[in-house]
Amino acid sequence: RGNKEVKPEGQWPLPPDTYTLPEMLKERGYVTGAFGKWGLGYPGSEGDPNQQGFDEFFGYNCQRLAHNYYPRYLWHNQEKVTLEGNDGTGTGVYAPIEIHRQALQFLEANRDTSFFLFYPTPIPHAELLVPDEYLEPFSRKFPPEITYEGVDDGDNYRLGPYGSQDQCHAAFAGMITLLDQQVGEIMHRVRELGLEDNTLIIFTSDNGPHMEGGADPDYFNSNGVYKGYKRDLYEGGIRVPMIAYWPGQIAPGSETDHPSAFWDVFPTLEELTGTVPTSNLDGVSFLPTLTGSSTQQSHDYLYWEFHERGGRRALRQGPWKIVQYNVNADPPGDFELYNLTRDPGEESDLSGMEKEKLEALKELLINARTESSVFQFASTAYDAEK
């Protein structure tokens, strides 16, 4: 329930008996690959991607080290791959480009079988660095520019702190351009290999816009009308884009207002692959929504919690949303109530007017939480100095 660090590299691992999405797909005959950023178990641990259902992994096995785009090395399964030219302060290999190259190779290598390509791209994250060929087209074109002074040498260099950037707006635009190009290359390769009609492609994001490293989401209106940023439980922190593409199955240009969450992806792919649904899942399949069926099941409610910054939690039921910040304070923070249909920007707190609805959602919020003794046990059962 958070990015718990393991030094010198990685995060605390998933328990070994966790049943993961790639494990489910492997059982259905899929070749599985992950390319990008992993933060669910340090190299060689029970949470290592190769121990959690992925046949192949290439990228960062540490969310902290993934802050830096010119790292000393990346991981290919259990092999540490040195990136020549990135020694010292060198910028010979831009990791997101090398990760992309490896992902395309996986796609081509498995063109004749069923495959699952998980591509958690590290861009655009907090470090605003991009090769000059992507920066230059936007240089000095987004005034007033922002300068960010980061860490460019010393003992902590490329170990998590972000590098400096004197054109933060231009760098961000360049990173988005590179990401757009890479998505386009994947789409093109799928078509070129004749896989388009039998491949579901989903593009999404893991949270709202961030504020670190010189990022300026207000300048680009990155979250539109929605309040909040990454780590907020207002809509600006948790409502993200999701685009799905599958010719012949998903109607082009179709849209939906069905609320889904990431815990719905597992049951969706179970239904898609004809797998017997796993018990005790919080998610519901959104496959009917993708294919335009009228049989879509809805959530009774959606629940979120965030453990940093004093503790935060939120719950949505239909158009209603209850939010509480400073959960760990004494006394805890007040409950806020919003109607997202009438007020998507969460500007009007209705907690003082809708007393009955507030009390009903408070009870749901308090009882929605699930303790995880398995995770707590696993988190204390190994030596973090390994």
Protein Blocks (a to p, Z undefined) as FASTA:
>chain_A
ZZcdddfbdcddddfklccfklmmmmnopacddehjddebcehiaklmklnopabdcddd
dfklmmpcbbfbdcehjaccddehiacjbcfbcfklmmmmmmmmmmmmmmmbccdddddd
fbdcfbdcddfklmmmmgoplccdddddddfedjkgoilpacddfblmlmmmmmmmmmmm
mmmmmmmmmmmnopmmmcccddddfbdcdfehhiafklnomnomagcdehiabfklmgcc
dddddehkacghiacfbdcdfklmmmmmmmmnopacdehiabdcfklmmnopakbccdfb
dcdddfeghiaadddehjbccddehklbccddddddddfklmmnopaccklmmmmlmmmm
mmmmmmmpccdfklmmmmmmccfkZZ
